[in-house]
Amino acid sequence: MIIEMRSRGPLLLAGDNLCRLPLERDVLPDYLKARRWFDSKADAAPSVTIEKSLALADLADAAILILGVKSKTRTAGSYLFPVRTLWECERPRAGLVCELRSGPAAGWLVDGFSDDRFVRELLERIRRAGESPETADGLVFRGSAALPSNSGFAESEIVRPGAEQSNTSVIADGVILKAFRRLEPGIHPELEMGRYLTEKTRFRNMPKLLGSIEYVCPSAGSRTALCVLQGLIENAKDGWQHVTNHLKRLNDGAPAGRQSEHGLVLLAQQLGKRTAELHQALGAATDNPDFESEPASADWLLQWQADLLNGINSVTATLASRRDLFSDAHSALADRLMDRADELAARVGALFPKSTEAQRTRLHGDFHLGQILVRQGEVFIVDFEGEPMRPLAERRGKFLPLRDVAGMLRSFDYAGASAARDAESAGKAPSFLQEVTGRLQSHFLMAYGEAIAGCVSFPADLTQADDLLELCVIEKALYEVHYEIANRPAWIDIPIVSLLATMDGKKHGFLAPEG
């Protein structure tokens, strides 16, 4: 597709129907559907409009577009889509959106984050702004005291992580710029949590917040986070890949297998300790109402119980309506869960306390092995934005931090299941991997329990702590059933097996051993 332009300026993409209409109608829908960060890929024909076009004063051939998308499968949403026009040059290797023509001149429209010069300009604007926000055309650039003002990014090498995620990240000179593609007005938890933990607590096993870019609507005054700039955890490995690779080597029977299990045990212990330290920091006394702990009142507990019971009904209905997605074996598992739905509801009712002294606090909100980095046995916690598909207000809410603990326990289960699938595909027996992941969960819980003692958000009564943790595990597994049906039906057995095991007496806890 070639877009005709009356002149070379990218701002015309929004202001001139000659190029705007074919871009919205013919180019952007297909481009967006191919992106990992676009969440309505199943829609055959999303409706796309350019809602805003924001200029960058020092880069005349670039613009920050905010796209409005209406979808048949999801509610309407807004997306960050910066662009740059490149003229009289070779075809770009990455980020190509479409070809351009302006009279006899030929060019290309590219995604701004694929262009080094565009990225360097954003980094420079954050650096120059420092702690005094710099505003232009509704864009607000802010740096922190932790970002050296005397160092520049004009010559920085720009590195892009290989796998595209729900956000877009680029790396330069010890910093990482993360862009939120799907936008939502309001205070963004990644920015808010990063600033609070960096400036107000002693928790340091996370990336420091170094700066941000927000859009402030001139008419409404609402703020929308576009990007955060964070310190880079150098030479660190993704926690999920680290654990699953070690489990695979362990199952392969390699000489280093025993060493792999020992290393995973040490990692689980360190992860438990660092998780508790995060929760201690978020439970500390503060005069900031957004981070001040709150009681888990009797009314709040009753509402949570009602939500869980509704979740069981929702899962049962969804399993019944989507049986066409499952293999015969998975259909049998689904039938077992549906047949025992009343038993699961009774189990939930029996576990709920009438009251608890544990306080509700902020928490990570989307905690799993993919949200940690591992470096030389140390653990760093990243990505504090919460579950991206939940509304901002819900992601900024306060809950019992045992929800994070449950998320990590379920992630260990998934790591074991992933390694088992790899082993089975290679014709190897994976039977003992479940035992290994069970031991890792136990070590994680033991270390967490020791480090969280005395925190306002953790029950002093360990029996109650066990019960609340089990409720959080059930809640997470119910969420996973919906997720797998929507995204990976072949993995539906993992959360169903967890729910069935709960009813059969398996218990994670601070008092009871695994099994």
HELIX and SHEET records of a PDB file:
HELIX    1   1 LEU A   12  GLY A   15  1                                   4    
HELIX    2   2 ASN A   17  PRO A   22  1                                   6    
HELIX    3   3 LEU A   23  VAL A   27  3                                   5    
HELIX    4   4 LEU A   28  LYS A   33  1                                   6    
HELIX    5   5 GLY A  112  SER A  114  5                                   3    
HELIX    6   6 ASP A  116  ALA A  129  1                                  14    
HELIX    7   7 PRO A  189  LYS A  200  1                                  12    
HELIX    8   8 GLY A  239  ASP A  252  1                                  14    
HELIX    9   9 GLY A  257  GLY A  283  1                                  27    
HELIX   10  10 ALA A  298  SER A  321  1                                  24    
HELIX   11  11 ARG A  323  LEU A  325  5                                   3    
HELIX   12  12 ASP A  328  ASP A  339  1                                  12    
HELIX   13  13 ALA A  341  LEU A  351  1                                  11    
HELIX   14  14 LEU A  369  GLN A  371  5                                   3    
HELIX   15  15 LEU A  392  ARG A  395  1                                   4    
HELIX   16  16 LEU A  402  SER A  425  1                                  24    
HELIX   17  17 LEU A  433  ILE A  452  1                                  20    
HELIX   18  18 LEU A  462  ASN A  487  1                                  26    
HELIX   19  19 PRO A  489  TRP A  491  5                                   3    
HELIX   20  20 ASP A  493  MET A  503  1                                  11    
SHEET    1   A 6 ILE A   2  GLU A   4  0                                        
SHEET    2   A 6 LEU A  96  SER A 102  1                                        
SHEET    3   A 6 ALA A 105  ASP A 111 -1                                        
SHEET    4   A 6 GLY A  77  TRP A  87 -1                                        
SHEET    5   A 6 ALA A  62  LYS A  70 -1                                        
SHEET    6   A 6 SER A  47  ALA A  55 -1                                        
SHEET    1   B 5 ILE A   2  GLU A   4  0                                        
SHEET    2   B 5 LEU A  96  SER A 102  1                                        
SHEET    3   B 5 ALA A 105  ASP A 111 -1                                        
SHEET    4   B 5 GLY A  77  TRP A  87 -1                                        
SHEET    5   B 5 ARG A 182  LEU A 183 -1                                        
SHEET    1   C 6 GLU A 134  ALA A 136  0                                        
SHEET    2   C 6 LEU A 139  GLY A 143 -1                                        
SHEET    3   C 6 LEU A 209  VAL A 216 -1                                        
SHEET    4   C 6 ARG A 223  GLY A 231 -1                                        
SHEET    5   C 6 VAL A 175  PHE A 180 -1                                        
SHEET    6   C 6 ASN A 167  ALA A 172 -1                                        
SHEET    1   D 3 LYS A 237  ASP A 238  0                                        
SHEET    2   D 3 ILE A 372  ARG A 375 -1                                        
SHEET    3   D 3 GLU A 378  ILE A 381 -1                                        
SHEET    1   E 2 GLU A 294  PRO A 295  0                                        
SHEET    2   E 2 GLN A 359  ARG A 360 -1                                        
END                                                                             
